């Protein structure tokens, strides 16, 4: 752990607690858009842990997890440093949108470019100012487009350190998730930094169960890293899934699910149906594999090719 961390031109020494704001750009109205970054430093040497949410502006569960932990003063480490970013994509947060105003996804824009698109500039500033200090991190997300996710950690499980961190977090499910091009997780890995992705709920909705699991899992991770003295033990070990598959709609119509998130399904089990609005079509849907339902489409009206059900095994 460095003696001094310098973010946004602000020097933060051991034992200090600082809120600084990364200025990204301005709205067309001239309003300054900046990203609040909370830094909590112990006087004792230890790892630097990043807690970040709001990469996609409409994914509010992670923002609420960090907000509650800030409010309850749960981010004061016994050793090391915690960097907390409740909302990275301020633009999307203000507009109830996944993306920034240019339509690009920040989490497909890393490592970014200071002369690039708006999403690329956000990614670049974050990589330049914050990531050089980070050892580990949790990037909080939710399902998108009315798709709900059961609480889960995603990481590359061939990395034994990732396995260890995921086991410590102990979400109900841990999914082996290959890197995606342009993602923070992939670019961090190139720098030797491990980022876990925590998924729960759906966009623009609070998922109280997932928020609780996220807070407790983060506390367990802090305890594992020696940054906290106490935590709530997991009721059971995480279920590790190495593969996953999506069931997609072969017909457009009205989707009705017969299963719930977290439920175990057998291969070829009837999991729901798609009907037309007029009562002339009724298509039975069967599970393409045996496994756990870790994601479910909550939107009744679906188009051909829409993701309906995410099964991990």
Secondary structure, 3 states (H helix, E strand, C coil): CCCEEEECCEEEECCCEEEEEEEEEECCCCCEEEEEEEEEECCCCCCEEEEECCCCCCCCHHHHHHHHHHHCCCCCCCCCEEEEECCCCHHHHHCCCCCCCCCCCHHHCCCCCCCCCHHHHHHHHHHHHCHHHCCEEEEEEEECCCEEEEEEEEECCCCHHHHHHHHHHCCCEEEECCCCCCCHHHHHHHCCCEEEEEEEEECCCCCHHHHHHHHHHHHHHHHHCCCCCCCCCCCCCCEEECCEEEEECCCCEEEEECCCCCCEECCCCEEEEEECCCCCCEEEEECCCCEEEEEEECCCEECCCCEEEEEEC
